Amino acid sequence: MNTANFDFHCHSTVSDGLLPPAELARRAAGNGVTAWALTDHDDLGGLALAREAAESLAMDFVNGVEISIEWKSLPIHIVGLAFDAAAPALTEGLAAIRNGRIERAQRMSAALAQIGIEGVFEGAMRYAENASLISRAHFARYLVEIGICKDVGSVFHSYLTPGKPGYVDHRWATLADAVSWINAAGGVAVVAHPGRYKLSGAEMRQFLAEFKELGGQAIEVVCGSHGNDNVLHFARQARYFGFHASRGSDFHGPEESYVDLGRLPGLPEDLKPVWRLFH
């Protein structure tokens, strides 16, 4: 595997990205990505197209997914990499998560209607090519369209995070669920963008210890939403817990993401890169 510039976290129109899998592959290759994973939220539907496009562009490709979980009532994401996409434990677990998304979206829309913003479910559905994966990002794009906020980030900050009027709780999978599904499929479980979670230092250490005990093997040290301080901090956590380190842009689309595909700093040289775990 040519891992000179690997990017193992991004999203297509199968979940909440703006580009279809093949176009995403072309953008990655054009940016110099040499090893790539598509990690759509809770769905594997884009993997075959992504792999075909990546291989036609001479990029190495690994299967990926980003699983929505809940830990101590906090939404957290776990990336799975290099797994068997036909493994029943994983495919059935992801189907169970998807089944709850539309009902959650309807409750979010009702909550926004209570503060005078009507019709958001229908508006958000226009942005969701895969209706079973309607998400807060689709809500945010519609709210920008109708002028509620100037950009997607502002919508999340003001309306769609815990404690804000458009956020509703949802029973996601557990940490144990996600790690077990990934491991049963022969893959590698990775904590996505750990710097984004509102956890104290003690809570983060507890979470990472539990993740490791359950069979988790890696964390994203370099990612689109991590500044240099985050990179240094989670590099220390990777060393302490013995995790391998991943690198991923979390690219969703042009002008909507922290960083473009493959345009990330390298991993600290002493860390063990996650691709060493791929078989």
C-alpha positions in Angstrom: 0.0 0.0 0.0 1.3 3.4 -1.0 0.7 5.5 2.1 2.7 8.6 1.3 -0.4 10.7 1.6 -3.3 8.7 3.1 -6.7 10.2 4.0 -9.0 7.8 5.8 -12.0 10.0 6.6 -14.4 11.6 4.2 -18.0 11.6 3.1 -20.0 11.3 -0.1 -23.6 11.9 -1.1 -24.4 8.4 0.3 -24.4 10.1 3.7 -24.0 13.9 4.2 -21.2 14.7 1.7 -21.7 16.9 -1.3 -19.9 14.9 -4.0 -20.7 11.3 -5.2 -18.1 8.6 -4.5 -16.5 8.6 -7.9 -16.1 12.4 -8.0 -14.7 12.3 -4.5 -12.1 9.7 -5.7 -11.1 12.0 -8.5 -10.7 15.0 -6.2 -8.6 12.9 -3.8 -6.3 11.7 -6.6 -6.0 15.2 -7.9 -4.9 16.3 -4.5 -2.2 13.7 -4.4 -3.9 11.2 -2.1 -2.3 7.8 -2.5 -4.3 5.7 -0.1 -7.9 6.5 0.6 -11.0 5.4 2.5 -14.6 6.5 2.1 -16.2 6.7 5.6 -19.9 7.5 5.1 -22.1 7.7 8.2 -23.7 4.4 9.1 -23.9 3.1 5.4 -21.6 1.1 3.1 -23.5 1.9 -0.1 -20.8 4.0 -1.7 -17.9 1.6 -1.2 -18.1 -0.4 -4.4 -18.2 2.8 -6.6 -15.5 4.4 -4.5 -13.2 1.4 -4.8 -13.7 1.1 -8.6 -12.9 4.8 -9.1 -9.9 4.8 -6.7 -8.4 1.8 -8.4 -8.9 3.3 -11.9 -6.9 6.3 -10.6 -4.1 4.2 -9.1 -5.1 5.0 -5.5 -5.1 2.3 -2.8 -8.5 1.9 -1.3 -9.8 0.5 2.0 -13.4 0.1 3.1 -14.5 2.6 5.6 -17.5 3.7 7.7 -18.2 6.2 10.4 -20.5 4.8 13.1 -22.7 7.0 15.2 -22.6 6.0 18.9 -23.5 7.4 22.3 -21.2 7.4 25.3 -22.5 8.8 28.6 -25.3 10.6 26.6 -22.7 12.2 24.3 -22.7 11.6 20.6 -19.4 10.2 19.5 -18.2 8.7 16.1 -16.1 5.6 15.6 -14.5 5.0 12.2 -14.1 1.5 10.9 -11.4 0.7 8.4 -10.3 -2.2 6.2 -13.3 -4.5 7.1 -15.3 -7.1 5.2 -18.2 -5.0 3.9 -20.4 -8.2 3.7 -20.0 -9.1 7.4 -23.5 -9.6 8.9 -22.7 -8.2 12.3 -21.7 -4.9 10.8 -24.3 -4.6 8.0 -27.1 -5.5 10.4 -25.9 -3.1 13.1 -25.7 -0.3 10.6 -29.2 -1.0 9.3 -30.5 -0.7 12.9 -28.9 2.7 13.3 -30.3 4.0 9.9 -33.8 2.9 10.8 -33.9 5.5 13.6 -32.7 8.5 11.6 -35.9 9.5 9.9 -37.9 9.4 13.1 -35.2 11.5 14.8 -35.3 14.0 11.9 -39.0 14.4 12.3 -38.6 15.2 16.0 -35.8 17.7 15.1 -38.2 19.4 12.7 -41.0 19.5 15.3 -38.6 21.1 17.8 -37.6 23.8 15.2 -41.3 24.4 14.4 -41.9 25.2 18.1 -39.6 28.2 17.7 -41.2 29.3 14.5 -39.1 27.6 11.8 -41.5 25.6 9.8 -41.1 22.8 7.2 -37.5 22.0 8.0 -37.9 18.2 7.6 -39.2 18.6 4.0 -36.5 21.1 3.2 -33.7 19.0 4.6 -34.9 15.9 2.8 -34.2 17.7 -0.5 -30.6 17.7 0.4 -30.5 14.0 1.4 -29.9 11.8 -1.6 -30.2 8.8 0.8 -33.3 9.5 2.8 -32.5 6.9 5.5 -29.3 8.9 6.3 -30.9 12.3 6.8 -28.7 14.1 9.2 -28.1 17.4 11.0 -25.9 18.4 8.1 -28.9 18.3 5.7 -30.9 20.4 8.2 -28.0 22.9 8.4 -27.8 23.3 4.6 -31.5 24.0 4.4 -31.4 26.5 7.2 -28.6 28.3 5.4 -30.7 28.2 2.2 -33.6 30.0 3.9 -31.4 32.6 5.6 -31.6 31.4 9.2 -27.7 31.5 9.4 -24.9 32.5 7.1 -23.2 29.1 7.1 -23.4 25.5 8.2 -21.1 25.9 11.2 -23.3 28.8 12.5 -26.4 26.6 12.3 -24.8 23.8 14.3 -23.6 26.3 16.9 -27.0 28.0 17.3 -29.5 25.3 16.6 -28.2 21.7 16.3 -25.9 20.8 19.2 -27.0 19.6 22.7 -28.8 22.3 24.6 -29.9 24.2 21.4 -33.5 24.3 20.2 -33.2 22.0 17.2 -31.2 19.2 18.9 -33.0 16.1 20.1 -31.6 13.1 21.9 -31.4 9.8 20.0 -30.5 6.3 21.1 -27.5 5.5 19.0 -25.4 2.3 19.2 -23.1 1.9 22.1 -19.3 2.0 22.0 -19.2 -1.8 22.6 -21.6 -2.3 19.7 -19.5 -0.3 17.2 -16.2 -1.8 18.2 -17.6 -5.3 18.2 -19.2 -4.9 14.8 -15.9 -3.6 13.3 -13.8 -6.3 14.9 -16.2 -9.1 13.8 -15.8 -7.8 10.3 -12.0 -8.1 10.5 -11.6 -4.3 10.6 -9.8 -1.6 12.7 -11.8 0.6 15.1 -10.7 4.2 15.2 -11.9 7.1 17.4 -12.9 9.9 15.0 -11.8 13.5 15.6 -11.4 13.2 19.4 -10.7 16.9 19.8 -14.3 17.7 19.0 -15.9 16.0 22.0 -16.9 18.0 25.0 -15.1 15.7 27.5 -12.9 16.7 30.4 -9.4 15.3 30.4 -10.4 12.7 33.0 -13.5 11.7 30.9 -11.4 11.4 27.7 -9.0 9.1 29.5 -11.8 7.0 30.7 -13.4 6.9 27.3 -10.1 5.9 25.6 -9.4 3.3 28.2 -12.8 1.7 27.7 -12.3 1.9 23.9 -9.0 0.1 24.2 -10.4 -2.6 26.6 -13.2 -3.3 24.1 -10.7 -3.9 21.3 -10.3 -0.4 19.8 -6.9 0.0 18.1 -6.5 3.6 16.8 -7.4 7.2 17.1 -7.4 10.1 14.6 -4.4 12.2 15.6 -4.3 14.4 12.5 -7.8 15.4 11.1 -9.5 18.3 9.6 -10.8 19.8 12.9 -7.6 19.3 14.9 -5.3 22.3 15.4 -1.7 21.8 16.3 -2.5 21.6 20.1 -5.0 18.8 19.4 -2.4 16.9 17.3 0.2 17.2 20.1 -2.3 16.2 22.8 -3.7 13.2 21.0 -0.3 12.1 19.9 0.5 11.8 23.6 -2.7 9.9 24.2 -1.8 7.5 21.3 1.6 6.9 22.9 0.2 6.4 26.4 -2.5 3.9 25.4 -0.5 2.2 22.6 -2.9 3.2 19.9 -2.0 3.4 16.2 -2.6 6.8 14.7 -5.0 7.7 11.8 -5.1 10.8 9.5 -8.3 12.0 7.8 -9.7 15.2 6.5 -13.3 14.6 7.3 -14.0 16.2 4.0 -17.7 16.8 3.2 -17.5 19.2 0.3 -15.8 22.3 -1.2 -16.2 25.4 1.0 -17.9 23.3 3.7 -15.0 21.5 5.3 -12.1 22.3 7.5 -9.5 21.1 5.0 -9.5 19.5 1.5 -8.8 15.9 0.8 -5.2 15.0 1.4 -4.2 18.5 2.4 -3.3 17.6 6.0 0.0 17.7 8.0 1.8 14.4 8.4 1.6 12.3 11.5 4.2 12.8 14.2 7.0 10.5 13.0 7.2 8.3 16.1 3.6 7.2 16.0 2.5 3.9 14.5 0.3 4.6 11.5 -3.0 2.9 11.4 -2.4 1.2 8.0 0.1 -1.1 9.6 -2.9 -2.9 11.1 -4.4 -3.7 7.7 -4.1 -7.3 6.6 
